[in-house]
Amino acid sequence: MKAVVLAAGKGTRLRPLTEDKPKAMVEVDGKPLVAHCFDRLAELGADEFVVVVGYMKEHIIEHFGDSYREIPITYAHQREQLGLAHALLCVEEHIDDDFMLMLGDNVFNANLADVVRRQREERADAAFLVEEVPWEEAGRYGVCDTNHFGEITEVIEKPEEPPTNLVMTGFYTFSPAIFHACHLVQPSNRGEYEISEAIDLLIRSGRTIDAIGLDGWRIDVGYPEDRDEAERRLQDAEALAQAD
């Protein structure tokens, strides 16, 4: 299964860490954020990385070249950062089957394999790793509502008044049907083409999207203190593994 990694962002909120590099190249525990993504995806059996680059893209391309851990890398250029649905369309020509999608600013130590397994069962057209967050933080994310089957029935992007505290993390699996939905998305009030809108279009067309609850942890590295927290958790996990 191919793995798409979105790594085009500037990381404005991460300054001064991003003054001379793109967000995906900020180091956490001795290696770039996007390398942590590659490692997790390699463990899941990725046979190709398709990486969306944009701001200061040469830093990523020159660092990784055409492969990582012997897995080939294909680069797709997002010329303007206009939202996740827009970024996803940049890779459409490279994808012809089910695929994994990871946001390049997330660090995971979690049950990602459960999401991939669900996609391969052919029951779902997409599957997302989701987690419950404090209610006051839910508005920072895409908020999900689900039915009693564990299927996602609605996604709202960064709502002012979240209807639930269940949010999408930065890991998904999709069938190529997502691309048709992304083509139909209109700009949001933020002027971006939101992945949540594409997901809602899939749901309204009768597609099944399953929610898999997070078992473990993930850090969305948006601020310098998030980078520090991700580094601490990775080091703790490494120390625990060595102790075992």
N, C-alpha and C positions, 0 to 999 in steps of 0.2 A: 504494500500500500504506500502510495506517495504521501509525503508530509509537507504541507505548506506552512511556512513561517513568515509572519508579518513583522518586518523589521525596518520600516521606512521612516519611523518617527524621529523628531528632533529631540524630544525629552526636555522641553523647556523647564518643567518643574524640577528636573534633576540637576539644574545648574547649581554649583559650578562644575559638576562631574561631566557635563556634556558640552563644555565650552569648546573643546577641540575634538569631539568625536560624536557620532550618532548615539542615540539612546541604547541601541542593541549592543554597542561595544563597551558600555560601562562594565567594569570588572566587579564580579562578586566572587569572593573566595578564590581569587587568583586567575579567573578566566572570564571572558565576556559573557554577558547575559545570554546572547544568542547561542553560545556554545553549550550552556546548560540545557537550552531547548533541544539542540541537536542530540545531546547525550540521552535525554529522556526519550526522544523519538526513535533513536537507534535501538534502544532497549525494547521498543514496541514493534520492531521489525520494519521500520521505514526502509524502502529500497531506493528512494530518491528524495532529496530535499529541494523544494521549490521555494526560493526565498524572495520575498518582495522587499526591494530596497528603494531608497529615495534620497533623503537628506544625507549628504556626505557618504554616499554609497561606496565610494572607492575604499574607505576604511574597512568595510566588510569584505568586499571582493578581494582586495589585496591580502587581507589576513587569512582568509579561508581558501582562496583559489577555487578549483573546480571539484573538490571533494573534502569530506570530513569523515574520518574513521572508515575510509575506503567506500563511502557512500557518495555517489555523485551529487553535485549541487548545480541547479539551474537558477539563474537570477532573472527576475522580472522587475522592471523599473516603473515605479509609481511616481509620475512627474509632479503631481500635486497631492498633498495629503487631504483627501476629501471624504474620509470615513472608511470603515471596514468593508462595507459592501463594494465600494469603489476599489479598494485594495485587492479584494478577492477577484474582481473581474480582470485584474492584471495577469492572473495566472490561468485564466480559462483555457487558453490554447494549449496549455501543458497538462491538463487533467482530462482523463477520459473514463475514470472509474471512481469508486468510493475513495475518499482521502481523509487524512487527519489535518486539522488546522490548529496551530498553536500561536498565541500572541507572543511576540519576541521579547516582551518585558515581564514575563511571568517566570517564577521559579517554583517548581513543583517537587514535592515528595508525597505522592498520592497514588490513588488507584486508577491511573490512566488506562491500564489494560482492560478494566471493566467496560470502559466506553468503547474501545475498539472491538471487544468481544460482542457487545450488543449490536454494533453496526454489522458485523459479519454474520449475525444470526438471521439477517434479511427480514427481520420484523420491523425495523425502523428505517426511515429515510434519512434520519440524522439522530445523533445522540450527543448530549452535552454533559459535561461535569459541572454540577451545581453545588452551591454551599449556602448555608444559612449564615447571615452576618447580623451584627447588631442593627436594629431598625434605623438608628440614626445614620448608619453608613450605607444603607441599601440604595439611596438615591445617587450614589456614585457609579452604579453599575447598571447593566441590563437586568431588570427584575422579571422573574418568571412566575407564572401561575400554572398549577398542574391539576390534573384530575386524579381520581382514586386509582387509576391504572399506572400512575407515574409518568403520564404523557404530558408534555408541555402544551398548554392551551393558549397561552398569551405571553408575549415578551414586550416590556415597555422600557425604552432606553432612558436612563437617568431621570426617573419621574420625581416631581417635587413632593408628591405624596404617595410613596410606594404602597401598593396593595398587599404585598407580601415582603418578607425579608429573605426570600430565596433568590439568589443571583447567579448569573452565568459566570463561570471562571473563564480562564483563557484557553480552554481546550475543548475541541469539538470534533466530531466526525460528520461528514456529509456525503451524499450522493451528488452527482453532477447537476441534479435538479436545482441546486442552490444558485447556479449561475443564471438560469432563466429568471428566477425571482430577483436576483440582484439587478438585472437589466430593467426591471419594472419599478425599482425603487425611485422615489422622488426625494429631492433634498429636504432635510428636516429643518426645523427652526434654527438649528445651529449651522445650517448650510452644508451639512454632511449627508452622505449616503449611508444610512445606518444598517448594520447587519440585523438588528432587531426587526426592522421593517421587512427585510427579505425573509426572515424566519416567519413572521406573521403571515406573509403571503403564502409560504409553504403550508402553514397550518390551515389557512382558509381554503386552500386547494385540496385539502383532504389528506395531506401527507402526515405521517406519524413521526413525532419527534420525542425521544425518550430522555428523561432526566435521570442521571446517575449521581447519587449523593457522594460528596467528597469524603473520602476516608484517608486522613493524613493532613497535609497542609499545603498551602500555596501562598506565595507573596506576590502581589502585583506591585512591581517596583516603579512607583511613580514619583517618589521623593527620596532625597538622600537617606533619611531615616529608614525607609523601606529597604534600601540596599543594605544598610547595616543589620537590620533584622534578618534578612535573607541569609546574609553571611554567617550570622550567629547560629541560625538554625541548621545550616549546612554543616558547620563545624561540629555542632552538637550531635547531628546524625552520624557524622563520620567517626566521632569519638565513641559513640554507642556501638557502632558496627565493629570497631576495633576491639572493644571490650568483650564483645560476644565471640 
